[in-house]
Amino acid sequence: QLQLVESGGGLVQPGGSLRLSCAASGFTLDYYAIGWFRQAPGKEREGVSCITISGGSTNYADSVKGRFTISRDNAKNTVYLQMNSLKPEDTGIYYCAARRTEQRMCVMGPRPYAYWGQGTQVTVSS
């Protein structure tokens, strides 16, 4: 059974940091581009960041550039999202998703991603 499990969410004060993890089970992430998405209450799901299978190319939403860093460790079958200088507007449920592709660029839209985790809550508040 193919499964993605996110972890690392929580409550943090503005300016703080969190590192989210996306661990795969039942398949290897070696052949999958990974995207991180988030959804705030009453808003549509939006792309936050993505990374290609090699890790050689990444993309970020303008709202998180310079603050978030995506990375992958294929040996651990895990992708990470390091989030620094967090703001209240970063609050939401964060999801990781996997897309089997060899494309050298990753996409930020959710539609191409076939496998999704259950999400982890991130709350930025004082």
N, C-alpha and C positions, 0 to 999 in steps of 0.2 A: 504494500500500500504506500503510495507516494504521499509524503507529508512534509509540510514546512511548519516549524514551530518558532514563533518569536518570543523573545524574553528581554528583560532589561528595562522595561518601562517602570514608571513610578511617578511620585510627586517630587518636584524640584523647584527651588526658588528661581526667579528670573536671574539670568547670568550664570546659572549652574550648568552642569554637564550630565549627560547620560550616554551610555553606549548600548545600543540595541544589537541583539544577535538574532540571526535567522539560521536555524539548523535544519538540515534536510535529513529525512530518514526514508528508507525504501528506494532511494535512487541517489546517484552521484550528481553533484552540481557542476561537474566539469564541463558539461555540454549545455549549460543553461545560463543565459543572461538573467540577472536578478534586478528587480526593481523594488524600491521602497515607496510606499504610498501612505497617505494619511487622510483621515476623515474627521472633521470637527462636527459637533452637533449642528444639524440644520444645513450643512454644506455638502457639496459633492466631494467624492474621493478625488484627491489630486496627487500627481506624481511628485515625489520629493527628490529621488535620486535613482540612478541605475548604473549598472556595471556590466561590461561584456564578459564573455567566458574566460578570457585571458587576464582580465583586470586591466588591460591596457587602455581602455577608454571608459570614461565615466561622464555622467551628466548630472546637473543639479538644477533644481528650480531656482529662479532668481532670488526668491525669498530666503533661501538657505545658503546661497553661495558664500564661501568664506567662513561659514560657521559649522557646516556639516561635512563629514568625510566618509565616503563609502569605501569599503575594502572587502577582500575575500581571502579566505584561506581554504583552498580546495583540499588540502590534506586533512583538514578538520571538517570538511563539508559544511562550512559555515560562512555566512556573509555578515558583515558588521556595518553599523551606521553610528559613527561617533558624532554626537551632537553637543556642540559647545555654545556658549553665550545664548542660552535658551531664552526665548521670549514667551509671554503669555499666548501670543498668537500661534505658537508651535503646539499648543494643546490639541490633542486628538487621539484617535486610535491609529496606531501605526501598523501597517501590514507589509509583509514581504511577499513577493510573487516571483515565479520562475517561468521562463520562456525558453524553450529549446530552439536555439538558433546559433549559427556561426557568423552572423553579421558582425562587422567590426565596429558598428555603432549601436548603442542601445537606445530604446525609445522610452519616453516618459508616460505615454498613454497607457491606461490599464488594459485595453482590449486584447492586445496580443499575448498577454500573460495567461497561461493555462492553469497554473497551480498557485494556490493562495494559502497563506497561513490564517490563523484565527484572530490575529491582531493582539497588540499589547497597548495598554493605555499609558499615555504620557500626559501629565498635567503639570503645567508651569504656572505657579501661583505663589504669592507671598502670604 
